[in-house]
């Protein structure tokens, strides 16, 4: 418990089905107290900043995450624009139900930045729940502390707060939650009694009083004795401001001019610059560095011209007391960063062919041109009729905030293609809302698609579904120009007759999914860099009748405690066939392989957080694979009932040689 409270490592994210990312907190820069007015200047900060600065992708995420939090603190963005409204509403309702005011003080807030949605999600931190009646029964702390009070002023957050309160009330009044909590208490008391026998029990019946008073807004007699948070417990602030950060006030523009501004009240030392080209290779920029190191006084600006070959620049800085983490600025970063958000009133004047309904758009059959990034309103459905051909200009694409329905048929498929074959369009992303109705793709041909990335928001998938139910039938994605051809996250999937071919890097990346993939083909995957046919993390999937050929890396890669059942798997001309790692299990039947370059079957551990992996295969047929199977020590591999003897395996060397990633940026 103490490790996670103080460390907040990546293992915390992995075990809660979250993509690698970052955790934010607030530091106190200064405070002023005059009578009853408490004003604090807060500095948003990323935990494990040095680790993040070493990864280009995380560096971009860091800047965007800090921008979001700073804008919320300064009142420039609403809570629902910055935070995941549903998770935040649920968190605040739970804190209020437990009277856990300590979790809502400015110094105890922690947020995870979700790189897919570009929103912050609350993390429980230092809640200090008391078993004492006079401390547990406290009037809604979320209405008293400034940060949470500002959050609840957002109607969308408040809607989810009230919905969560209703759900909690049902669990408490039925006794279901108390029964669950008391069972936990019994098991924990067995561990505590030896060293802390006087620790009092939580009186879970108090939850009934608390939830009743919360819902009745403390208006009945039973609630009269419940008081607000006492001032002696916490000096609550009445005003807040985020300290400006130099990297958020600085930028590198398309004219190859680097502008560094020091918006703080202390000197900023600009020490050195490192340039990088579009392939992320370092380039010396000695002419600019000859002017460094340089001290920037508060509000002072420095502008340097860089060679035209520089795509991004890494800046090393320091304050009078601290060496700061290196920051990467790119020419594609705008002073007003792009965020994947729905539009309230999209401009469809360029698209008269789109039929507008009360809660949907419909694109009828025909050949239509999309000239920019088309974004729907929230909770919207986009319907594309059979026989439709959408032709995309470079950097144009579609973002659906709701549900996508593509009604192609065998005689009249739907096509999503680039106007110019070698100038990819900017992809398709579906951000789903809570619904039992799936997004459906039937008979779709998708070609020459690139990344939806814009500014600092850089998703991995050319075609992506986030928090969705997805059905894909008779769909082909080919000749993509980004890391993952298909990327599905936190979703339920039912995929059949999918073909992925001539893919730049990974074919299908499925993170934290449940469902099935069947009757599908994965061919020529990883044409530029190491690529997997299917890459699975934290998922529960059934695979059936899948064919893989010409796979530069792994046909099927299964990690982070995934559970996979597979039948009738065939692969040829692959570097590696089936891989289970990091606590995952593959149970496979009827697996055949040929022309395997390194390993047909593997089980190993890459991340120390997880336990060993297990691969069990019945009816294994592979040509020339006698010495191409590997179970690393501490892992299991069973072939046709016979356990393979584990061997020592240098996993770090493995990923620096045959599995060395070379992802496009």
N, C-alpha and C positions, 0 to 999 in steps of 0.2 A: 504493500500500500504506500509506504513512504517513497519507494523508488518511483512509482508512477506519479505521485503528487509532485515530487521534486524534479524528476527527470523528463517525463513526457517523451519517451523515446518513440521511434517508429514502430516498435512492437505494439504499443498501445493502439496505433492506427490499424495495423494488420489484423489484430484480433477483434477489431470492431468493424470489419469489412469496409475499410477506407483505403483509398489509393494513397501511395506515398505523397506526403505533402508537408505542411508546416502548421505549427501551433503558435498562436499569438497571445500576448498579454499586454498589460499596461504598466509602465513605470512612472513614478512620481518625479516630475521635473521641478516643480515648485508649488507652493500653496500660500494663499493669503486668507487670513481670518480677521474679520471685522464684525464685532457683535455676533449676530446669528448668521452672517453671510460667510460661507466657506467656498472659496474658489480654488480649483486645482488645475494645474497645467500638467497634462499626462503625455507620455511618450509611448506610442505603439512600438512594440518590439517583437521580433520573431525569436522563439526559443531555438537553440542549436543553430545559430546564425552562421557560424563558420562552416558547418557541414553543408548548409544550403548554398552558401556562396560558391562552393566547388562544383555545383551542378547548374548548367545553363538554364535548364527548364525550371528548376526550383527558384533560381534567381529572378526570373520573370514573374513567377507566381508571387514571390515575396513582395515585389514592388506593387503589384496589383492588390494584394491582401492589405498591405499597409495603407495604400490609398483609400480603400474601402473603409477601414476602421477609422482612419483620420477624418474622413469626410463625415462619418456618422457622429463622432465626438464633436465636431465643429458645426453640426447641423446642416451640412450641405447635401446629405443623402438621408432618405428615410430608412427606418429599421428594416422594412421589407425589401428594400433594394440592396441592403448590405448583408442581412442574415437570412438563413433558411427559416421562413416564418413559422412553418409547422413545428419544426424541432425547437425553435425558440419559445413558441407559445406553450408547448408541452413542458419544457424545462422550467419556465417561470411558474406554471401551475403546480408542478411537483414541488418546487421550492416553497411556494406559499402553503401548500398542504402540510408540509413538514415544519413550517416555521423556520426554515433554514436560512435565515437572513445573511449569515456569514458568507454564503456563496455569491451574494450579489454586491458585495463591496468592490470598489474599483480594483483593488489589488488582488482579488481572488478570481476574477473573470479569466477564463481561458477559452479560446476559440480555435477550431480546426478550419483551415481554408480548404474548401472542396474545389479542386482544380477543374472539375467538369462543369459545375454550375456557377463558378466564380462567386460563391457565397460563403459566409462564415457560419459554422455550426457550434453551438455551445458544448463545452466539456465540463462535467461535474468536477469541481475542485474545491477542497477545503470547506465542505458544507457545514461542519461542526453541529450536527443535529444533537440536541440535548434530550436526555430522557426525563428531564424535569418538567412538570406541568407548567410552571410559570414561564418557562422559556420556549417550550414547544408551542403553547397556545399564544400566538402573537398575531396581531393584525397584519394583513397582507404586506409582507416586506417589499414585494415588487412595486407597490404603490408609494413606497417611502424613499427608497434609494434612487438616486438621480438617473443612473444608467438604465436600470430596469424600468423606471417610470417613463423615461423617454421612449423606450422600446414599446411599451404597452400603449403609448399614445398613437401608435400606428394602427389603423383599423384592421389591417390584415393580421398582424401579430395578435391583436386582441381577440379576433375571431377564433384563431387557433387556441388561444389561452382559454377561452370560455368552453370550447369543444373539449379540450383536455380535462378541464375541471369537471365537466359533466361525466366524462368517462371514469375519472377517479372517484367521483361520487357514487357511481354505480358499483364499482369494485369494493368501495368501503362499506356502503350500506348493505351490501349482500354478505359482507364478512369475508369475501374471497381474498382480499388483499391482506387483511389481518391474519388469516390462517396461513398464508404464504410467508409473511414476515415472522410469525411466531415459530414456524418450522426452522427458519434460518437462525433465529435467536437460540433455539435449543442446541443446534449444532455448534454455534459459536461459543455458547456458555460452557460447553464441555472443554473447550480449549482455554477459556479465560479463568475458570474457577480455581485452577491451581495457582495462578499468579495474581489474580485480581478478584477474589471472591466477593468483595463488597460492591462491585460494579452493579448499579441498579438495572433492572429490566426496563425496556421501553414499554410503556403502557399504550399498546396500539389502539385501545378503545378511544384514546384522545383524538385519533384521526377522525372519528365520527363527529365529534364536537367541532373540530377545526373545519372540516369540509362543509358542514351545515352552516356555520357562521360565515364562511367565505361566500357561499352561494346566496345567503340572505343579507350579505353586506353588513353583518354584525348589528342587525336591527332588532333582534329579539332579546329577551331578558337574559337568557342563558349566556349571551355573548357580551353582556355589559362589562364583565370583569376582564375581558381580553383587551389588552392595551397595545398601542403601537410600540415599535422598537424604541427602547429607552435611549436617551442621548448619551448616557454614560457608557453604553456598550459600543457606540460607533459615532464618530464625528462625521455626520453625513454632509456631503457637499451640496451646495445650491447652484453652483455654476462649474462648467468644465470646458477645457480647451485642449486640443491636441497640439503638441509641439510640432512645428513644421520640420520635415526631414529634407536634407539637402538633395537626396536622390529623387524625391518626388517633385522638387522644384527645378530639376535639371533635365536636359534632354539632348539627344543627338539627332539632327534633322537630315533631310534628304540632300541638303547642300553640303554635306560633310562638315558641318560646323558643330562642335561640341560646346555646349553652354552649361557651365557649372555655377549654380547660385547657392550662396550660403544664407538661408533664411533664419538661422538660429541666432542666439544672442552670444555665442562664443566663437572664437576663431576656428576655421576649418583648414586643415593642411592638406592640399592636393599633392600627393607624393609621386605618383607614377601612373602612366597610361599603358595599356596593352591592347593592340588592335587585333581584330579577327576578321577574316574574309567570310564569304557566304558559305564556305565549307567548314567553317569554325576552326580554321587553321590560324595560328598566331602570326602576326605581321609586325615587324618593328616600326615604330613611329618616332624615330629619334628627334626629328625636327620639333615636334610638339613637346617631347620629354625634355628637350634642352632648356625649356622655360620653367621646368619644375625641379625641385619642389617649390611650392608657392603657398603663401598664407592668405586665405580669404577672410577678411573681416566681416562682421555681421552685415547682411544686406548687400554684400559685394558680389559681383558677377565676373566670371572669367569665360572668354570665348576663344576657342582654339580651332584652327582649320586642320583637317586630317586628309590623308590621301583618298582618292576616289575608290580605292580597292577595299577600304575599311567598311565592313557591314555592321560591326558592333564594336564597342570599346569598353574595356574593363578599367575601372577607376579605383586606385588605392588611395584611401584618405585616412586622416586621424584627427582627433581633437587634442587639446592640450594635455589630456589625461589618458586617452585610450586610442589604440589602433583599431579602426573600424573594419568591418568585413568588406571585402571587395564587392563592387557593384557593377553589373553589366548594363550598359545603355545601348539600345539598338536604334537603327534608323527607322524601324517600323513601329517604334513606340511613339504614341501621340501624347501631347500634353493633356488631352481629355481622353483617357483610356477607354477602349471599347469594352462593353460588357454584354454577355449574352442575355438580353432581357427582352420580353415581349413589348410590342408597341401598342399603345392605346388606340391610336388612329393612324394606321398605316396609309401611306399614299399609294393608291392603286391606279393613278391616272395613266401610267405607262402600260397598264395591263387590263385593258377593257374586256379581254376575254375571260377574266376571272369573275365567276358568278358569286355574289356576296349574299350569304344568308344571315340569320340572327346569331348563329354561333359557329359558322363554318364558311370556308371558301371552297368553291368547286371549279376545277379546271376541266373543261370539256375536251373531247377528242379534237385533234388538230396539231399543227406544228407551231409552237409558240416560243418566243425568245424571252429569256430572263436576263436583264441587263444589270442588276445589282443584287445585293443581299436582301432577300425577301424574308421579312419576319412577321409572324402572325401575332394577333392579340393573345392574351392569356386565356387558358381553358378553351382552346379553339380546335377545330378539326379542319384539316386540309384533305380534300377528296380529289383524286386524279382519275379521270375516266379512262376506260380501255381505248387504245388507239392514240393516246396522247404522246407527243414527242416534245420534250422541253429541251431547248438548246441554250446553253449557258455561256455568257461572256466570261472571260477570265476574271477571277475574283468575285464572281456572282455565285449565289447559292441560296439555300432555303433553311430557315430555322422555324420549327413548329413547336409551339408551346401548348401542348395538349395531345392531339392524336392525329396520326397520318393514316390515310386509307388510299391505297393504290389498287385500282380495280382492273388490272390488265388481264387479258385472256390469251390462250394459246394462239388464236388467229389474229388477235389485236393486242399485242403487248404494249406496255408503256416503256418509253425510252427517256433516259436522262443522260444527255451527252454534252460534250464541249463543242463550242462553235469552231474552235481551232484545235486540231488533234493534239498538238504539242504544247498547248497553253491550257492547263487544267482549270476547271472551275472549282468553286470554294466549298463544295460538299453539302451534305444534308445532315442536320442534327435535329433530333426529336427530344424535347424535354417534356416528359409526361407529367400529368397531374394525377391525383388519386382517382383511379377509375378501374372498373372491372372489365371495361371494353378495350380490347387490344388494338394496337396499331397493326395494320395488315398490309403486306406487300405481296401481290399476286402477279406473276409473269412480268417481271421488270428487268430491263437491261440498263446497267449503269456503267458508263465508260469515261475514262480520262478525267477522273476526279481527284482533286488535291485536298489540302487541309482547309478546314473552316477558320483557321487561325486568323486573328486580327489583333493588332496591337500587342498587348501583353498576354492576352488570352490565347492559349495555344493547345487546343485539344489534339489528341493523337489520331483519332479516327477520321477517315474520309466520310464514312457513313456511320453515324452514332445514334444510339438510343440510351437515354438516361432515365432511370427509375420508371421503367415502362413494362407493359405486357406487349410482347412482340410475336407476331406470326409472319414467317417468311416462306413463301412457296414459289418454286420455279423462278428464281431470281439469279441473275448473273452480274457479278461485279468484276471488271477487268481493266487492266492498264491504269491502275491508280498511281498517284504521285505523292503519297504521304506514308507515315509510319504504319498505321493499321488500315487495311481496307475496310473492315467492319469492326466497330468497337461498341460493345453493349455492356452497360454497367448497372448493377443493382436491379436486375430485371428478371421477369419470367419469360422464357423463350420457347417457341415451338417452330423449329426450322426444318424444312424438308426441300430437297431438290435445289440446293444452293450451289452455285459454281463460283469459285474465286480463282482467277487466273491472271498471270503476268502482273504480279503484285510487287511493288517496290520493296516492301519489308515484310511485316507480319500480315498473315491473311485475316484471321478472325481472332480478336482479343476479347475474351469473355470474363469479366471481373464480377464476382459475387452474384452469380446468376443461378437460376433453377430452371430445369426443363429438359428439352431433347433436341438433338441434331441428327438427321437421318438422310439417307439417299443423296449424299452430296459429294462434290469433287473439289479438290484443292490442288492446283497445278501451277508450276513455275512461280513459286513463292520465294521472295527474297532476291529479286533480280539485281538490286544494287547492294544490299547489305544483308547480313544474316537475318533470316525470317522464318517464323514458325507457321505451320499450317493452321493449327488451333492452339491458342495460348490461354490457359484457364487458371484463374486464381480464386480461391475461396468459394467454389461453386459446387453444386450438386446437379450432375448431368447424366443423361443416358445418350449414348452414341451408337448408331447402327448404320451399317452399310455405307462406310465412308472410304473414299479412294484418295490417295495422296501420291503425287509424282513430281519430281524435280523440285524438291524442297531443300533450300540451302541450309537450313538449320534443323529443327525438329518437326516431325509430322504432327505429333500431339505432345504438348508440354503442359503438365498438370502440377500446380503448386498451391501453397498456402492453404493446407488442410481441405483440399477439394476431394470430393467423392465421385468417382467416375465408373459407370458400368458401360462396357463397350462390347459390341458384337459385330463380326464381319468387317474387320478393318484391314485394308490392303494398302501397302506403301511400296514405292519403288523410286530409285534414284534420289535417295534422301541422305543427308548427313547422319541423322539420328531418327529412330522410329518413335517408340513410346517412351516417355519420361515421366516419372512421378518423383516429386521432391517436396521437402518441407511439410511433413505430416500428412501428405496426400495418399490416397489409395486408388489404384486402378484395378478393377476386376474385369478381365477381358476374355472373350471366347472367339475362336476362329480369327486369328491374326496371321497375316502372311506378309512377307517382305522379300525384296530382292534389290540388288545393287545398293546395299547399305554401305556408306563410306566409313563410318566410325562405329556406331553402336545401334543394334536393333532394339534393345530394351535396356533401360537404366532406372535405378532408384538411388537417390542420394539426398543429402541435406545441404542446402545452400545458406539458409539463414538460421543462426543459432537459436532464435526464438522458438522454432518448431522442432518437433520430434522427427524421427526417421520416417521414410516413406515406404510404401509397399506396392509392388506390382505382382499380380497373379494372372497368369495367362494359361488358358487351356486350348489345346489344338493350335500350337505354335508351329508355323511353317515358314522357314526363312532360308533362302539359298545363301550358302557361304556365311553363316552367322555363328558358327561354333565358338569363335573367339571374340564375338562382338556383342557380348552381353555384360552388364556391369551392375553389381549391387555393392554400393559403398558400405564400409563398416558402419554398423548401426542401422542399416536399412535391410529390407527384404525383397527378394525377387524369386518367385516360384513359377516354374515352367512345367506344365503338364504334371503337376503334383510333386516335382522335384525342386527342392530349395537350392538356389545357387549360392555357393560359398562367398560371403562378403569379402571385399578386398579394400585395401587402403586406396583412397582417391583424393588427389589434390584438386579440390573444387575451384580454388582461386586460379590455379594454372589452367584448368578446363575453360574458364571464362576469359582467360587471356590468350587462348589459342583457338581451338576449334569452335568455341561458342562466343568468341569475342564479338560484342555488339558493335555495330557501325550504323547507328540510327540516323536518318536524315533529320536535320534540325528544323 
